[in-house]
Amino acid sequence: MANAHSAQSVKPPLPPPPREPDWDECCGNGCNPCVFDLYEQRLERWRARCEQIRSQHGATDKDEKP
């Protein structure tokens, strides 16, 4: 029984989050897309991928938000 319980508590390995750009990486010229826009897009894809991995592993821990 202990093994079944511990197997459920194991969290699936998640990919590392994308690196947030430094402020000096933005030129401030209103580029479209800005490096921060690209970061937000990568972050959303990362969050979706983490959620997909969690659901595939039956993880229901919603307290841990990426």
N, C-alpha and C positions, 0 to 999 in steps of 0.2 A: 503494500500500500504506500509506503514511503516513497518508492520510486515513481509511482504515478503522480503523486503530489508534487515532487520535485521537478518532474518533466513538464508539468503545467506552469511552474513558476519560472522556467528558463525563458528569457527573452530572446527573440531571434536577433541575430546580428544585423545591424542597420548600416547603410552606407554613411560615410562622413558627410556632414553638411557642406554646402558650398562655402567657399571663402568670401567673406564680405570685403568689398573693395575698400581701400583706404580713401580718405577724403581727398588726398592729393592726386588720386587717379581720375577724378572728375575734372574736366577742363573748365566747367562753369559756363560753357557756351550754349547750353540748351540742346545738346545733341539728341537725336532721336534714332536709336535708343541710347540713353545714357548708360554708363557702366552700372549705375544703381538700378536702372530698369532691368538690365540683363541679370543682375544679381537677384532681383525679386522674382523673375521668371524661373531662374534656376532653383531658388528656394521653394517655390510652389511645386515644381516638378519633384524635388527632393521630398517634400512633405507627402505628396501623393504616392511616391514610391515607398516611403516608410509605412504609410497606411496600408498599402497593398501587401507588403511583406508581413505586417502584423496580422492582417486578416487571413493570409495564407497559412500562418502558423497558429491561428485560433487565438491570438492575443486579444484580450479584451480590456487591457489596462489603458483607460482613456485619460488617466491622470498624467501620464508621461506624454507630453506634447513636444514634437520636434520643433 
